[in-house]
Amino acid sequence: MNITKLAKSSNTNMTKPIKKITTRQLTRYGACHRQKILFRKTFGAEAALTTTNLRKALKAGIAVGWAEKLLSNDAYGNYYEAEVNLPERKELDRLRNAQQKEKNTIWGVFRRTECRCNYGGDAYNRACTRRNASIIVLEDKYRKSLSEAYEAYKQAQGKLLLKFLRKE
């Protein structure tokens, strides 16, 4: 099935139906360098926009969230409602919120210490060093679990998107 439907929604800048996707378009949709390299390794310079190729992209680890721009207004609304309720999205949000809560605690301790220190003095510099070290430890603590949760979410999002694109 070719996905050539032009999205009529305001969540797109497209003016004509898309029949293929290129690395240049991926750049416009905000893809990072790693994603463009994966795309080139999987498809070459361009690929026909088909559900088969979207499945192939998912297997290769290419994010396909940009394809939501191809959905009509009604389909996008239904897709978004389903997407925010994905268990993988909820787990990713839970981990991000937990990390942010811990980071806010670190910053709170730093700000209380900072108030008692002269800016640029030894005590202030020690407080900055402790804060920075704590944030590095915190980011290391969450790095693997956030990465795994994001990959699971990306796969679930892609499968959901394919389901909605097939209905278009």
N, C-alpha and C positions, 0 to 999 in steps of 0.2 A: 504494500500500500504506500503510495507516495503521499507525503504530507506537504501539499502545496497551498494549503488554505492560508489566506492572508488573515492575520489577526485584526479584528475590528476594534480591539480594545485600546484604551489609552496607555496600557503598559508596554507599548511598542513604538518604535520609530520607523517601522518598515512601511514602504509605500507600494510595494509590489510583492506578489507571492514568491516565496523562496523555494527553489527546487533542489538547491545544493547548498552545502555549507563549506566555507573556506577558512583558512587560518586568519585571513584578514577580517572576516566576519567575527571570528572568535575574539579577536583583539577588540573589535567594536563592542562585543557583548561582555567584555571585561575578563576574558580568560587570562590566566597567568602564563608565564613562559613555559612552565612544566606541562601544563595542559596542552599548549600548542605543540610541544615536542611529541607528546603522546598521540595527539591527533595525526601529526605527520607520519609517525611510525605505523599507525594503524591504517590510515587511509591515503596517505600521500598529500598532495596539495589541496584536494577537495573531495567531498563525498556527497552522493545523492542523499537527500533528506528522506530517509525511509525508516520505518519502524525496525527493520532488520539492522540497518546501520546504527540506529540508536542503541539497540541491544548490544551490538558489537562494541560500541563506544563504552557502554557501561562495563562490559567484561574487561576492557582494556584499562579501566580506571579513569575514564574521562568523565568529568562532571557534565551533565546535560540539563542542568537547571535553566539555562538560557532558553531552552525550547519551550518553556512556558509562555514565551512571547508570541507563540504561534496559536495559542488558544483564543477562542472568541470570548467576549465578555462573560456570558453565562457559564461557559466551560471553565474559565479562569476562576470565577467565584466559587464554583463547586470544587475545583482542584485545590484552591487555597484552603478551603474549609477542611478538606480531607488531609492536606499536607500538614497543617498545624496540629492535627490529631494523630499523626503517625507516632507509634511508640518510640521509634528511633529518634525522631525530632524531640520528643519529650525528654528522653534520656540525655541527648546532647544539651538541651537547655538546662536540665538539672545540673549537669557537670559544670557548665559555664557559670551558672548562678552560684554554685558552691565555691568555685575558684574565686569568683568576684567577691563573695562574702569574706573569704579569708584574706584577700588582697585589701579590702576595705579595713579589716581589723589591723593589718600591718600598717597601713597609712594612718589609722587613728592613733596607734601607739607612737608613731613617728611625730605626728603633729603635736601630741601632748608633750613629748620630749623636746621638740623644736621650740615650743613656747618658753621653755626654761633655759634655752641656750642662746648664746650670742651667735648671730649669723656669721658663718665663716670661721668660728672658733673651733678648738679641738673637740669639745663636747658635741657640737653640731656636726662636725665631720664624722665622728664616731657613730652618731645616730644615723647619718646618711649611709654609712657603710653597712651598719646592721640592717637597715631597711632594704638596701639593694640586695644584700645576701639573702635575706628572708624571701624576697620576691623571686630570686633565682631558684631557691629551693622549692618554693610553691609552684613555679612554672614547671620545674622538672617533675614534681609530684603528679601533676595533671597531664603532662605532655602525652604519654602513651594512651591513657584512657580517653582523652579528648580526640586524639587521632583515630583511635579505633571506633569511637562513637560517630565521628564525622564520616568515616568510610561507610559504616552501616547505614547512616542517614542518607548519604549520597546514593547508595544502591536502592534503598527504599523509595527515595524521591524519584529516581529515574524510572523505576517500575510503575509507580503511580502516574507519572507523567505519560508514559507509554499507554497506559490504560485510558487516560483522557484523550490523548491524541488519536487513538483508534476510533473513538466515538465521534470525532470531528468530521 
